[in-house]
């Protein structure tokens, strides 16, 4: 999937999206499957997503 994304996105943006999806996915899995407390986790996921969106806007 990363290879497909690289066809349309610069490497930095594509990698940031890839890492952001992985980090958010693992965090959400930990919350849902293992019952980890939410605390600041959702805020951190939102910050990652905002950064990825910001990179995409700057690249456009």
TORSEKE-349635 format. One record per atom (N, C-alpha, C): atom name; x, y, z. Coordinates in steps of 0.02 Angstrom, whole numbers, plus 32768, in hexadecimal, padded with zeros to 4 digits. Atoms other than C-alpha are relative to their C-alpha. Last residue first. Layout:
atomo->CA | px->X | py->Y | pz->Z .
...
# end
This chain:
atomo->N | px->802F | py->7FF4 | pz->8038 .
atomo->CA | px->7FDB | py->83FD | pz->7F8B .
atomo->C | px->8008 | py->8041 | pz->7FE1 .
atomo->N | px->7FE8 | py->801E | pz->803E .
atomo->CA | px->8076 | py->83D2 | pz->7FF2 .
atomo->C | px->7FD4 | py->8010 | pz->7FC4 .
atomo->N | px->7FC4 | py->7FDC | pz->8014 .
atomo->CA | px->8047 | py->844C | pz->807D .
atomo->C | px->801A | py->7FE6 | pz->7FBD .
atomo->N | px->8015 | py->7FBE | pz->8016 .
atomo->CA | px->7F97 | py->8405 | pz->8088 .
atomo->C | px->803C | py->8028 | pz->7FE6 .
atomo->N | px->8022 | py->8007 | pz->8040 .
atomo->CA | px->7FD8 | py->8353 | pz->808F .
atomo->C | px->7FEB | py->8044 | pz->7FE3 .
atomo->N | px->7FCE | py->8010 | pz->8033 .
atomo->CA | px->8054 | py->837D | pz->8117 .
atomo->C | px->7FE0 | py->7FFB | pz->7FBB .
atomo->N | px->7FD8 | py->7FC4 | pz->800C .
atomo->CA | px->7FCB | py->83D1 | pz->817C .
atomo->C | px->8035 | py->7FF5 | pz->7FCB .
atomo->N | px->802A | py->7FD4 | pz->802A .
atomo->CA | px->7F59 | py->833A | pz->8169 .
atomo->C | px->8027 | py->8040 | pz->7FEF .
atomo->N | px->8003 | py->801E | pz->8043 .
atomo->CA | px->7FE5 | py->82CB | pz->81AA .
atomo->C | px->7FD7 | py->802A | pz->7FD1 .
atomo->N | px->7FBE | py->7FF9 | pz->8021 .
atomo->CA | px->8006 | py->8340 | pz->823B .
atomo->C | px->8001 | py->7FE4 | pz->7FBA .
atomo->N | px->7FFA | py->7FBA | pz->8013 .
atomo->CA | px->7F4D | py->834A | pz->8268 .
atomo->C | px->8042 | py->800D | pz->7FDC .
atomo->N | px->802A | py->7FF5 | pz->803A .
atomo->CA | px->7F42 | py->828D | pz->8265 .
atomo->C | px->8003 | py->8048 | pz->7FE7 .
atomo->N | px->7FE1 | py->8022 | pz->8038 .
atomo->CA | px->7FD5 | py->827D | pz->82DB .
atomo->C | px->7FD9 | py->800C | pz->7FC0 .
atomo->N | px->7FC5 | py->7FD8 | pz->8013 .
atomo->CA | px->7F8C | py->8300 | pz->834F .
atomo->C | px->8024 | py->7FE1 | pz->7FC5 .
atomo->N | px->8018 | py->7FC5 | pz->8023 .
atomo->CA | px->7EE3 | py->82A7 | pz->834F .
atomo->C | px->803A | py->802C | pz->7FEA .
atomo->N | px->8014 | py->8017 | pz->8042 .
atomo->CA | px->7F3B | py->8204 | pz->837D .
atomo->C | px->7FE7 | py->803B | pz->7FD7 .
atomo->N | px->7FC3 | py->800C | pz->8026 .
atomo->CA | px->7F91 | py->8260 | pz->840C .
atomo->C | px->7FF0 | py->7FE7 | pz->7FBA .
atomo->N | px->7FE4 | py->7FBF | pz->8010 .
atomo->CA | px->7EEC | py->82A4 | pz->844C .
atomo->C | px->803F | py->7FF8 | pz->7FD5 .
atomo->N | px->8028 | py->7FE6 | pz->8036 .
atomo->CA | px->7EA0 | py->81F6 | pz->8443 .
atomo->C | px->8019 | py->8045 | pz->7FEA .
atomo->N | px->7FF3 | py->8025 | pz->803E .
atomo->CA | px->7F2F | py->81B0 | pz->84AA .
atomo->C | px->7FD9 | py->801C | pz->7FC5 .
atomo->N | px->7FEE | py->7FD1 | pz->8034 .
atomo->CA | px->7F26 | py->8236 | pz->8530 .
atomo->C | px->800A | py->7FDE | pz->7FBC .
atomo->N | px->7FD7 | py->7FC7 | pz->7FE9 .
atomo->CA | px->7EC9 | py->81CD | pz->85AF .
atomo->C | px->800E | py->8031 | pz->7FC7 .
atomo->N | px->7FFD | py->7FCF | pz->8036 .
atomo->CA | px->7E72 | py->8141 | pz->854D .
atomo->C | px->8031 | py->8038 | pz->8010 .
atomo->N | px->8025 | py->7FC2 | pz->7FF3 .
atomo->CA | px->7E99 | py->80B5 | pz->85C6 .
atomo->C | px->8009 | py->8032 | pz->7FC8 .
atomo->N | px->7FD3 | py->7FCC | pz->7FE7 .
atomo->CA | px->7ED4 | py->800F | pz->857D .
atomo->C | px->7FD8 | py->8041 | pz->800B .
atomo->N | px->801F | py->7FD5 | pz->7FCE .
atomo->CA | px->7E49 | py->7F90 | pz->856C .
atomo->C | px->802D | py->8034 | pz->801E .
atomo->N | px->7FE0 | py->8009 | pz->7FBF .
atomo->CA | px->7EB4 | py->7F0E | pz->8515 .
atomo->C | px->7FE4 | py->802D | pz->8036 .
atomo->N | px->7FF2 | py->8046 | pz->7FEF .
atomo->CA | px->7E4E | py->7EF5 | pz->8477 .
atomo->C | px->8019 | py->7FF8 | pz->8047 .
atomo->N | px->8039 | py->802D | pz->800A .
atomo->CA | px->7DFA | py->7F9E | pz->845F .
atomo->C | px->800E | py->7FBA | pz->8019 .
atomo->N | px->803A | py->7FE8 | pz->7FDA .
atomo->CA | px->7E7B | py->8015 | pz->84A9 .
atomo->C | px->7FC7 | py->7FCE | pz->7FFC .
atomo->N | px->7FF1 | py->8007 | pz->7FB9 .
atomo->CA | px->7F11 | py->7FB4 | pz->846B .
atomo->C | px->7FC6 | py->8015 | pz->802C .
atomo->N | px->8003 | py->8048 | pz->7FF0 .
atomo->CA | px->7EC3 | py->7FA2 | pz->83BF .
atomo->C | px->800E | py->7FF5 | pz->804A .
atomo->N | px->8047 | py->8012 | pz->7FFC .
atomo->CA | px->7EA4 | py->805E | pz->83BA .
atomo->C | px->7FF8 | py->7FB6 | pz->8011 .
atomo->N | px->801D | py->7FE0 | pz->7FC4 .
atomo->CA | px->7F5A | py->807F | pz->83E4 .
atomo->C | px->7FB7 | py->7FEE | pz->8008 .
atomo->N | px->7FE7 | py->8024 | pz->7FC6 .
atomo->CA | px->7F99 | py->8001 | pz->8364 .
atomo->C | px->7FE3 | py->801C | pz->8040 .
atomo->N | px->801D | py->8043 | pz->7FFF .
atomo->CA | px->7F2C | py->804C | pz->82DC .
atomo->C | px->8015 | py->7FD7 | pz->803D .
atomo->N | px->8046 | py->7FFA | pz->7FEB .
atomo->CA | px->7F5A | py->80FF | pz->8306 .
atomo->C | px->7FE0 | py->7FBC | pz->8005 .
atomo->N | px->8002 | py->7FEB | pz->7FBA .
atomo->CA | px->8014 | py->80D7 | pz->8300 .
atomo->C | px->7FB8 | py->8005 | pz->8019 .
atomo->N | px->7FE8 | py->8036 | pz->7FD5 .
atomo->CA | px->8005 | py->8074 | pz->825E .
atomo->C | px->7FFB | py->8012 | pz->804A .
atomo->N | px->8033 | py->8035 | pz->8001 .
atomo->CA | px->7F98 | py->80F5 | pz->8207 .
atomo->C | px->8015 | py->7FC7 | pz->802E .
atomo->N | px->803A | py->7FE9 | pz->7FDB .
atomo->CA | px->800F | py->8180 | pz->823D .
atomo->C | px->7FC9 | py->7FCC | pz->8003 .
atomo->N | px->7FF0 | py->8005 | pz->7FB9 .
atomo->CA | px->80A8 | py->811F | pz->8203 .
atomo->C | px->7FC4 | py->8015 | pz->802A .
atomo->N | px->7FF6 | py->8047 | pz->7FF0 .
atomo->CA | px->805F | py->8106 | pz->8155 .
atomo->C | px->800D | py->7FF6 | pz->804B .
atomo->N | px->8042 | py->801F | pz->8000 .
atomo->CA | px->8020 | py->81B9 | pz->814A .
atomo->C | px->8005 | py->7FB8 | pz->8016 .
atomo->N | px->8023 | py->7FE5 | pz->7FC5 .
atomo->CA | px->80CA | py->81FD | pz->817D .
atomo->C | px->7FBA | py->7FE2 | pz->8005 .
atomo->N | px->7FE7 | py->8022 | pz->7FC5 .
atomo->CA | px->811C | py->8188 | pz->80FE .
atomo->C | px->7FDE | py->8018 | pz->8040 .
atomo->N | px->8018 | py->8045 | pz->8002 .
atomo->CA | px->80AD | py->81C7 | pz->8071 .
atomo->C | px->8017 | py->7FDA | pz->803F .
atomo->N | px->8047 | py->8001 | pz->7FF0 .
atomo->CA | px->80CC | py->827C | pz->80A1 .
atomo->C | px->7FE6 | py->7FB9 | pz->8003 .
atomo->N | px->800A | py->7FEA | pz->7FBB .
atomo->CA | px->8188 | py->8269 | pz->80A6 .
atomo->C | px->7FB7 | py->7FFD | pz->8016 .
atomo->N | px->7FEB | py->8033 | pz->7FD0 .
atomo->CA | px->8190 | py->8202 | pz->8007 .
atomo->C | px->7FF2 | py->8014 | pz->8048 .
atomo->N | px->7FB7 | py->7FFE | pz->7FF2 .
atomo->CA | px->812C | py->827D | pz->7F9E .
atomo->C | px->8011 | py->7FCD | pz->8038 .
atomo->N | px->7FEB | py->7FD6 | pz->7FC8 .
atomo->CA | px->807C | py->8242 | pz->7F72 .
atomo->C | px->804C | py->8002 | pz->8005 .
atomo->N | px->8022 | py->7FC0 | pz->8001 .
atomo->CA | px->8029 | py->81FE | pz->7ED4 .
atomo->C | px->8018 | py->8031 | pz->8036 .
atomo->N | px->800D | py->7FEB | pz->8045 .
atomo->CA | px->808C | py->8163 | pz->7EA4 .
atomo->C | px->7FE4 | py->8047 | pz->7FFD .
atomo->N | px->7FC6 | py->7FDB | pz->801A .
atomo->CA | px->80D3 | py->8156 | pz->7F54 .
atomo->C | px->7FF7 | py->8015 | pz->7FB7 .
atomo->N | px->8005 | py->7FBA | pz->7FEA .
atomo->CA | px->8025 | py->8126 | pz->7F94 .
atomo->C | px->8039 | py->802A | pz->7FE3 .
atomo->N | px->8035 | py->7FE0 | pz->8026 .
atomo->CA | px->802A | py->8087 | pz->7F2C .
atomo->C | px->7FFA | py->804A | pz->8012 .
atomo->N | px->7FE9 | py->7FF9 | pz->8045 .
atomo->CA | px->80D1 | py->8056 | pz->7F75 .
atomo->C | px->7FCD | py->8022 | pz->7FD3 .
atomo->N | px->7FD3 | py->7FC6 | pz->8000 .
atomo->CA | px->8090 | py->8076 | pz->8024 .
atomo->C | px->801A | py->800D | pz->7FBA .
atomo->N | px->8029 | py->7FC5 | pz->8000 .
atomo->CA | px->8000 | py->8000 | pz->8000 .
atomo->C | px->802B | py->803F | pz->8000 .
# end
